[in-house]
Amino acid sequence: MHGSTWLFPLFALAPFALARAATVPPTPPAQLGLCAACHGEDGHARIPGAPNLAGQPYAYLLQALHAYRNGERKVPVMRAAAGPLTEQDMQALAHWFAAQSPCKPGPAEAP
């Protein structure tokens, strides 16, 4: 029983380690530059008509990339961009954009 006493400190520190892991930002993915041209490196769109990706759910982003790559979503520029991506690339991009701070809503336009 004495052999397991060293486990207690590990269990006591586990919540702190998990909290730290949750706050460490992901590494920018290798394919980020392709997306950043329109969607911004931080997921805040840089051009009119491009959606903001920052803070979107990981599963949604990954599913959207699959749909663009397989032609289910019919947006030629996105099909071309997603076509060469590997599964690992798509997962890294979805993780990156999901981890970014969402865009703040802009002021309402005057009528």
N, C-alpha and C positions, 0 to 999 in steps of 0.2 A: 504493500500500500504506500510505503514511503517513496517508492520509485515514481509515483504519479504526482507527487507534490510540486514538481517543476511545471506541470501543466496549468496550475492555477494562475500564475502570472500571465501566461499566454492568453487564457480565456479572459482575464481581466483587461488586457490591453487590446483585445480584438475589436471592440467598438471604435476605439480611436484609430486603429489601422484602417478599418473600413471607411470611416469618415474621411480620412486623409486620401484614400484611394479614390473616393467619389469626387474630391475637389481637384485632383490633378487633371489638368486639361489634356485631351488626347494630342498626340503628335500630328501635325498637319500631314495629310496623306500625299503621297507622291503625285497623284493625278489632280491635286487641288487646283493647279493653274488653269486647267481646261475649264473648270466650273466657275472659277473666280472671275473670269472675263465678263460674265453676265451677272452671276449671282453674288459676286463679292467674296473675298476670302473669308469673311466673317458671316457669310450667308445673308447679308443685307444687299439686296439687288442694286446693281450699278446702272442698269439701263431700264427705260420704261418697258413694261410688259413682261419683264422677267420676275418670277415670284421670289419672295424672300424665303430662304430655306432655314434660317437661324431658328433654333428651338423647335423645329417640327419633330414629331415623333420618329425615332429610328426606324421602326417597322414601316411606317408610311413612306419615308424616304427610300428605303431599300426596295419596297414594292414598286414605287414609281420608277426607279432606275431599271428594274426588271421589265416593267411594262414598256418603257421607252426602247430598251434594247431589243425586245422581241416583237416590236411593232404594234403592241396592243394599244399604246398611246401614240397617236398619229401626229407627231411633231417632228418633221424631218431633221431640224438642227439637233434636237435632243437624241434622235435615233442615231445620228452620225456620232454624236459625242459619247453616248453610252455603248455603242457597238463594240469598240475594242476593249471595254473595261472587263476585267476578270471579276469573279465573285468576290475575291478578297479586296479588290479596288472599290467595288460598290459598297461593301460593308464598311470599309475605312471612311469613305466619303459620307455615308449615311451617319456613321458614328460622329464624325467631325461636325457636320452641320447640326445634328441633334444636340450636341454639347454646347453650341454657341448661344449667346444671350439673344432672346427673341427681339425683333424690331419693335420699337415703341410706335404706337399709332400716331400718325401725323394729325395736325389740326384739321377739323372738318372744313371742307371747302364751302365758301359762301354761296348761297343760292343765286 
